[in-house]
């Protein structure tokens, strides 16, 4: 087992686009690469992803 395999297995996290196993230490986390991050962004831009309900004022305050 390589060091990389051992580091990936415990977290159980996967790239949100291609599902490749990754760790939080990856530069583009939660994506495995810039390519996957850009592909995911393209889905938002082309409305393949949508928000399931209207945005409420309380939603905007959560990030602060």
N, C-alpha and C positions, 0 to 999 in steps of 0.2 A: 504494500500500500504506500503510495507516495505521500509526501507531506501535504500536498494540495488536496488530495482526496480526503485525508483525515481532517483537514480544516473545513472542508465543505460539508461533510456529513452531519456533524453535530447540530449545526444551525437549522438545517432542513429548509433553508430559504432558496427560492428559485427566481430567476429573471421574470419580471412581469410580462414580458413579451414572448420570449422563446422557451421559457420554462427550464433553461439550463441552470444547474445548481450553482449558487454563488454565496459569497460571504459578505457581511456588511463592510468589509475592508475594500471591496471593489470600488474603483474610482467613480463609476457611473451608477452606484447602488441607488435604487433597487433594480437596475438593469445591468446586464452583463457587459454591455458595450455601448458606445455612442450610437452605433447603428440601431440597436434595439430601442434606445431612448428616443431617437428621432422617429422610428417607425411607430412607436406608441403615440408620440405627439401628433403625427400625421393622422392617426385615427380620430383624435379630438378635432383637428382642423377640418376633416372631411365629414364630421358628424356621425362617424361610426360608433362613437361613444357619446352618450348623453346622460345628463343628470336626471334621475328618476322622479324628482319632485321639485317644486319651485324653491328657490333659495330664499331663506328667511333671514331677518336681521341677526338673529342669534347665531346663524352659521358664519356670518362674517366676523363676529366677535371672537370665535373660537381660536383663531390663529394668533391672537395677541397675547 
